[in-house]
């Protein structure tokens, strides 16, 4: 094997090694940021307002609250519930099933009532309730 072929193979292997090191460093950094560094508290601990007219009876309105998915449901009887939309099983975002009037966790088929109580599936507890009030036709979360 002549010197130019050896030099080409050496440069190629060096480049592959550099790419591998860069990939490992990127994955390590991502895991470090995700698991070890706490998410900064957002200043969105204020109040979220949603007009009742934007929801409608039997419907749900999803939004972000304190950096996490949340939902307001207006039940057919007119009562309102504000919940975290994060399933307590594995952290998936639940979906509102209007025809069934319940929540479904798409990850492992956990079902919740409109009040967030577990009906079936693997979720270990109910959806977290959020503090809210209603004033002048507006739901105020927080």
C-alpha positions, -999 to +999 in steps of 0.1 A: +000+000+000+015+033-009+017+064+013-011+083-003-036+055+004-024+052+040-027+089+044-063+089+029-073+061+052-058+079+082-075+111+075-108+093+069-106+074+102-096+106+120-126+124+106-150+095+116-135+096+151-140+134+153-177+130+142-182+102+168-168+123+196-189+153+185-220+131+184-213+116+219-207+151+233-239+164+218-260+135+233-242+138+267-249+176+268-285+171+259-290+144+286-272+166+311-294+196+303-326+176+303-321+155+335-297+174+357-303+211+353-337+221+366-360+239+343-359+276+352-390+290+368-409+310+343-424+343+352-457+330+337-470+322+372-494+350+366-529+345+356-542+330+323-576+342+312-598+324+287-633+337+278-660+311+284-672+317+249-639+303+235-646+270+251-683+261+246-703+234+265-688+200+263-655+213+248-620+217+261-594+244+255-557+235+258-531+261+268-497+264+285-496+271+322-463+275+341-444+258+312-466+228+311-497+217+291-531+225+308-567+223+298-600+239+307-632+219+302-667+232+302-689+202+309-724+198+294-740+209+326-721+242+324-696+235+352-659+243+345-628+224+354-591+234+350-566+206+349-530+198+340-530+180+307-500+159+316-507+123+323-492+113+357-482+079+343-454+088+318-460+125+312-478+123+278-503+150+270-539+138+273-564+144+245-601+155+249-626+131+233-656+153+228-679+125+217-671+104+249-667+135+271-635+122+286-597+124+284-575+098+267-538+094+273-525+083+238-494+066+253-510+037+271-548+042+267-554+057+301-589+073+304-599+101+327-633+117+335-638+154+327-629+161+363-595+144+358-603+112+378-588+079+365-614+056+348-591+030+334-555+022+323-522+026+340-522+062+353-516+060+391-536+091+401-559+117+387-549+147+366-537+176+387-564+202+394-554+238+387-568+268+408-592+289+388-621+313+392-648+327+369-655+364+366-675+383+340-677+353+316-639+347+318-621+317+333-590+329+353-564+302+359-538+308+386 
